[in-house]
Amino acid sequence: MSSDIRVAVIGLDTSHTVEFAKRIAANDCPPDQRVGGMRITSCLRFDTPFQNKDGLDGRQKQLESWGIPVTTSFDEAVKDCDAVLLEINDASYHREYFERCAPLGKPVFIDKPLADTIENGKAMYDLAKKKDVRCFTASSLRFSKEVDQAKNTVGSPLLAYVYGPLGKAPAGSSIVWYGVHTFERLNHALGRGAKTVTVSKDALGVVAAVEYDGPRRGIVELTEGLWAYGGTLRTKEKAASYTIDSTYMYRDLVAVIGAFFAGKPAPVSMEDGLEIMAMLDAAERSFQSGRTEAVKITA
């Protein structure tokens, strides 16, 4: 009998469902992209504004070609699973489906971002603590070696400039939906303690200045139509710049998820995930108001 961890996938509106499944289940996946130790038992399909019927049909056909059944029944999807991948592009659905997954007593990976608002993110955090759910949320860029190399070069940075794209969300906040890739790298570099976010707009996108509770500063640049990710970390004595090579970003994230499902500690704390959500929420509020907004983790 196989000892692979049986994984249920919730959601088909994101390309990550296919990309992760490819690395776990596809016979034709290149060996250097393959991640072992898991088996996807089912995928739950439902509609969101992030994918039309043709897109969902195409993704379903691809999964089924790899031997992964697709269902519209939540109970069927999670039957006999050992762990859950919450793969929903539309973050407004995250709280609802996390609340359905929490009673299962299984470890859960919540694909980025944690939620659509800090209120929903805090509710998910509180539920995870109450039910003692092993879970974490992260962007695939969190585990890029270039970020760690830059941080190791400078030690504990005081200043972090990070940049990435501002994708256009079909529904909800584009800053929350796609800015998470870049705000998460700010959290990775400077840690927790963000106090305020001030967003300025221009023809290329937005720039967010993040004030911290100590001698630290963060600048997040989100640009429409430019799909590169990178940044610069600095102390008083050192500086290190990096550009992310995305070749293995999905493989590396899937490997981290698999290790977590197998029992290793969460690679990102839910406290970090909650502060990232709070920064994103503050950035969206600042974008709308034109004012500096507090980073608030609300009840």
N, C-alpha and C positions, 0 to 999 in steps of 0.2 A: 504493500500500500504506500502511496506517495506521502512523503512528509511535508510537501509544499504547503505553505499557508494559503488557505482558501479565502479569496478576496471578492467581495461584492463591490461593484461600481455603481454609484448613484449619480446619474446624469449623463446625457449624450449631447448636450448643446455646446460642449467645448472640444477643441482639437486635442486637448490633453488626454481625454478618454482614449482616443485612438493612439496617440503617441506613447502613452504609458502602456497600453495593452500590447502595442507592437513590441516593446522591449521585454515584456513578460511572456507573451504567448505566440508571437509570429515565428513560424519556421524559417522564414526568409529574412529575419532580422540579422544584420551583420553581427558577427561574433563580438566585436568590440563595443557594440551597443546593447548587448543582451544582459538581462538581469535575472538571475535564477532565484529559486527559493519560494516563489509565489505561483499561484494558479488562479486565474479569474474565473469565478463560477457563474457569474451573471451580471448583466448591466440593466439598470432601470432607465427606461426612456420616458420622457414627458416633454411637453412643449414649453418653451420660454421665448422671449423676444430675440434671443441671441442666435437662433438658427431656424431656418424654414424647413418645411416638410422634406423637400428634396435633399437638403443637407443632412437631416436626421436619417433619411432612408439610406443615403450613401454611407454614412458612418455605421449604421446597423449592418449593412451588407458586408462592410469590411470586417467588423467584429465577428460576424457569423462565419466568414471565411477562415477565421482563426480558431473556430470551434467555441466561440463565446456566445451563449444564448442571450437574447435581448428580450425584455419583458416590460409590460406596463404595470405590473403588480409589485408593490413594494415588498409585501410579504414573500413573494416568490423570489425576488431579487436577493433578499438577505437570508434566505433559508440555508441553514447549514454553513454559513460563512464563519471565518475566524476573525476577519477584520474588514473594515469598510474604507473605500476611497470615495470621498464626497467630492465629485467632479462636476460642479455646476458653474457655468460661466456667469449666469445672472446671480449676483450675490444676494439679491433680495429673497432668494429661495433658501439660503444657507441655514437660517435659524429654524425654519419649518422642518427641514430634513434632518438637521442635527438633533432636534427634539424627538424625531422619530427613531433616530439611530441610538441615542443615549441609553434608552432602556435595554438595549441588546447586550450591554456589558462587553462590547468588543472595542478594540482600539480603532480610532478613527483618524484619518488624515483629512484635513479640510483644505482644499486647494484655495489658493489666493483669490481675493482677500478674505479675511475672516468673515466679514459680513458687509452689508451695504451701509450701515450706520453704526455709530458707537453704541447706541441703545441696544440694537440687536446683538452686536458683538459682546457687550457686557452680559446680556441675558444668556448667551451661549457659554461664556466663561463661567458664570455662576452655576449653570446647570452642570457643566463638566465637573466643577468642584463638588457640588451636591451629590451627584451620582458617581463620583470617583471614576470618571471616564478618562482613560488614557488617550490623549489626543494632542495634536499640534497642527499649526498652520504655517505655511511657508511658500514663498516664491521659488521657482527653480533656480533663480539667480543667487539665492542665499548661499548656495554651496559651490559657487564657482571658485576655482583655485586662485584666480587672479585677485579676488577680494581678500582672501586670507593672506596671500603673499604680500600685498600692500600693507595690510594691518600688521603683519609680523615684521615688516621692514621698519615701520615707524614706532611700533610699540602701542602706546595709548594715545591716539590722535586727539588733538584739541579742535581741529578744524576738518570738516569733511565736505567736499564738493562732489555731488553725485549727479549723473545725468542719465536720461533714458527717454523713450518715446512717450507721447501722450496719445494712446489709441483712442478711437472714437467709440464709446459705448452705445449700443443700440437702445439701451434703456438705463436710467439711473446716471450716476456720476462717473464721468470718464476719469477724473482724478482718482477716485476710489478704486475703480475697476483696473486701470492700467498703471496708475502712479504707484501702486503697491510694489511693483518691481524695483522702483528706485528708492522709495521711502524705506523699504525693508533693508536695503544696503546701508542707508544712513543709520538705522538702528543697529545693524551689525557692527558698524564702525565706531559709533559713539556710545552705544548702550542706551539705557533708559534715562529718563529725567527731562524729557522735552516739556517746555512750559507754554510756548506760544508758536503759532505759525502765521506768517504774513505772506500773502500771495500777490504777485503782480502779474498782469496780463500784457501780452503784446501779440504781434501778428504771427509769431512762431509758436506760441503756446503759453506756458506759465513758468514762473520762477518762484519758489517758496523759500523764505528765510525762516529757519527754525531756531528759536532761542531755548537754551538749556538752563538748568538750575546750577550750573557750575561754569567754569571758564571753558565752555565749548560752544561751537557754532556749526550749524549745518545749512548748506545751500543745496536745494533740489531743483534741477532744471528738467522740465518735461517739454519736449518739442514734438510738434505734429509732423509726421512724415519722415522722421529720422530715426532709424531703428537700431542705432548703436547704443551700447551700454558701457559706462565707464565712470571714472572719477579720479579724485586726488585726495589723499589723506595727508595731514600735516601735523607736526608738533613744532615747537620753537626751534628745534635743531634739524629735523628731518622732514622730507616730503617723498611720497611715493604715488605715482600715477599708474592707472591700470585701464585696460580695455578688455572687456570680456569676450572670450571665444565661446560661442554658444554651441559648439559641436556636440558636446557631451552633457549639456545642462539637464536634459530630460533623464538620461541614463543615471547621472549622479544623484538626482533627486529621487528617482525610483529606488535606487540602491539604499539611500538613507531611509526611505519609507519602509522598505523591506526589513531593514535592521531593526527599526522601531517596532514593527509588527511582530518581529521575532523575540522582542523583550528588552531591547536596549532602551536606555532613557531617551526621552524626547530631545531631539537635537536643538529645538527652539522652545523656550518656555512659553506657556500660554500668557504669562505676564508680558513678555516681549510682544507676542502677537496682539495683545490688547492695546499696548501703547502704540504700535504701528497703526492699528485701526483708529485710535484716538487722533493720531497725527493726520491721517487721511481725512477723517471727519472734520477736523479743524481747518485743513487746507481747502476742502470743499466749501465750508462756511465762509472762509476768508475770500475765496473766489467769488462767491455770491454777494458778500457784503462790502468788499473793498476795504475791510478793516482787519487789524490784527485780531486773531481769535485764539482763545485759550485751548490748550490740549486738555480735555476733560474726560475722565473715565467716569461716566455717570452711572447712577444706580438704576 
